[in-house]
């Protein structure tokens, strides 16, 4: 497990479709892997666990699940189902806290 230095997840909903961007940097001291993870997510919101598809600029794709814990936090888990052109992390999980845009 590599700890994240930061994670940003921006989500919006329009006409019953969630879409957004995930951007994170992880602390990876022992592998020649990029510490940055970036991808775009999209899918339909669901009650309970929401599963979204994601795609990155290097051709990788996968899935992400989101579970709302309370009004200000959610658990996010993502994993790769098709690898891209670059060596990268293949999965992650975190509890994210909501921050309102200022």
Secondary structure, DSSP 4 states (H G I P E B T S, - for coil): ---EEEEEEEEEEETTEEEEEEEEEE--SSSS--SEEEEEEEE---SSEEEEEEE-TTS-EEEEEEEEEETTEEEEEEEEEE--SS----EEEEEEE-----
